[in-house]
Amino acid sequence: MAPFAVYDPHAHGVKDSAVVVRHARPDDAVSIVAVDATRQPRTPSYLDWVTAELARTDAYHVVAQCGEEVVGASAVKLWPSPADAPTGWYVSGITVVPGWRRRRIGERMLELELADVDRLHEPTWCVVNARNGASLDLHTRHGFVEVTRAPAFAGITFSGGTGVLLRREACTD
């Protein structure tokens, strides 16, 4: 199971208007676990962790839904001061179910998260695997710039060995 899609810089998705992007609710926990499991295997206790995450007041969770099916999930969370990254709001785990990719779902989830953080007048951060070209392109299109690269950030290590720390200034328009 690949943690992210094979990168093709020439493949551009088309927005699927049947997909609704919204803030997650507590009853979305099981669906979020299913979406996350398409990225990497999850233990049974992961549901408890997701349920607790959805209750956080210092996080915004979003899902993408088509009909009754949740096809994407992501969050932006306040990270306390890890030793190797700044304190701040971090985009975390933009995941789209493989059969639903290239429909601008990740982009729309990111836009909703950025709007939430922009209302706080705070910058937004992201840590991305250097091998994940699609995610780097997505974040760059939304104003993120590279700050530094390292083998780990905030306890996150990277397949291939390098992570990229990105930052986006808050939009105040």
C-alpha positions in Angstrom: 0.0 0.0 0.0 1.6 3.3 -1.1 1.3 6.1 1.4 0.6 8.6 -1.5 -0.3 8.5 -5.1 2.3 8.1 -7.9 3.2 11.7 -8.9 2.3 12.8 -12.4 2.8 16.6 -12.8 0.8 16.6 -16.1 -2.3 14.9 -14.7 -4.8 17.4 -13.5 -8.1 16.5 -11.8 -11.5 17.9 -12.5 -13.6 19.1 -9.6 -16.4 16.6 -8.8 -19.4 18.7 -7.9 -21.1 15.6 -6.3 -18.4 15.7 -3.5 -19.2 17.9 -0.5 -16.3 19.1 1.7 -17.4 19.9 5.3 -16.2 20.0 8.8 -16.1 16.6 10.4 -18.5 15.6 13.1 -18.0 13.1 16.0 -20.1 10.5 14.1 -17.5 10.6 11.2 -14.8 8.8 13.3 -15.4 5.3 11.8 -15.4 6.8 8.2 -12.2 8.7 8.9 -10.5 5.5 10.2 -11.5 3.8 6.9 -10.1 6.6 4.8 -6.9 6.7 6.8 -6.6 2.9 6.4 -6.2 3.4 2.6 -2.9 5.1 3.4 -1.5 2.7 6.0 -2.9 -0.1 8.2 -4.5 1.0 11.4 -4.9 -0.9 14.7 -8.3 -1.3 16.4 -7.3 1.4 19.0 -7.0 3.9 16.2 -10.7 4.6 16.4 -10.4 5.7 20.0 -7.6 8.1 19.0 -9.6 9.6 16.1 -12.6 10.0 18.4 -10.5 11.9 20.8 -9.0 14.0 18.0 -12.4 15.0 16.8 -13.1 16.4 20.3 -10.1 18.7 20.3 -10.8 22.4 20.5 -7.4 23.2 18.9 -8.0 21.4 15.6 -10.2 21.6 12.5 -11.1 18.3 10.9 -12.7 18.1 7.5 -14.1 15.3 5.4 -15.1 15.0 1.8 -18.3 13.1 1.2 -20.2 11.8 -1.9 -23.7 10.6 -1.0 -23.3 8.5 2.2 -19.6 7.7 1.5 -16.7 9.7 3.1 -14.0 9.7 0.5 -11.4 12.0 2.0 -10.3 13.3 5.4 -7.8 15.8 6.7 -7.1 18.1 9.7 -5.3 21.2 10.7 -4.1 21.1 14.3 -2.2 23.2 16.8 1.1 21.5 17.5 2.8 22.4 20.7 6.5 23.3 20.5 8.3 20.2 19.2 12.1 20.5 19.5 12.6 20.4 15.7 9.7 22.4 14.4 7.9 25.7 15.3 4.8 25.8 17.4 1.8 26.4 15.2 -1.1 25.2 13.1 -0.1 22.2 11.0 -2.0 20.6 8.1 -2.1 16.9 8.9 -2.8 13.8 6.8 -4.7 15.0 3.7 -6.0 11.6 2.5 -8.3 10.8 -0.4 -9.5 7.3 -1.1 -7.5 6.0 -4.1 -10.5 5.6 -6.4 -11.5 9.2 -5.7 -8.2 11.0 -6.4 -7.7 13.6 -9.2 -11.1 15.2 -8.5 -9.7 18.2 -6.6 -10.9 16.7 -3.3 -7.6 17.2 -1.4 -7.4 20.8 -2.7 -10.9 21.6 -1.5 -10.2 20.1 1.9 -7.0 22.1 2.2 -8.9 25.3 1.2 -11.4 24.8 4.0 -8.7 24.2 6.6 -6.7 27.3 5.5 -9.8 29.4 5.8 -10.2 28.2 9.3 -6.6 29.1 10.3 -6.7 32.4 8.3 -9.6 33.6 10.6 -7.1 33.2 13.4 -4.6 35.4 11.6 -2.0 32.7 12.1 0.5 31.1 9.7 -0.1 27.5 8.6 2.6 24.9 8.6 2.9 21.5 6.9 5.4 18.7 7.0 5.6 16.7 3.7 7.6 13.7 2.5 10.1 15.2 -0.1 9.1 12.3 -2.4 5.4 13.4 -2.4 5.5 15.7 -5.4 1.7 15.9 -5.6 1.4 17.2 -2.0 4.3 19.6 -2.5 2.7 21.0 -5.6 -0.7 21.3 -3.8 0.8 23.2 -0.9 2.8 25.5 -3.2 -0.3 26.4 -5.2 -1.8 27.6 -1.9 1.1 29.8 -0.9 3.3 27.5 1.2 7.0 28.0 0.9 9.8 25.6 1.9 11.5 26.5 5.2 13.9 23.5 5.6 14.4 19.8 5.0 15.4 17.2 7.6 15.1 13.4 8.2 12.4 14.0 10.9 10.1 16.7 12.2 8.1 16.4 15.5 8.7 12.7 15.6 7.6 12.1 12.0 10.1 10.2 9.9 9.9 9.9 6.1 10.0 7.1 3.6 13.0 7.9 1.5 14.6 9.8 4.4 13.7 13.5 3.9 10.8 15.7 5.0 10.1 19.2 4.0 8.8 21.8 6.4 6.5 24.3 4.7 5.0 27.6 5.9 2.1 29.8 4.6 1.4 33.2 5.9 -2.2 33.9 6.9 -4.4 35.6 4.2 -6.0 38.6 5.7 -8.2 39.6 2.8 
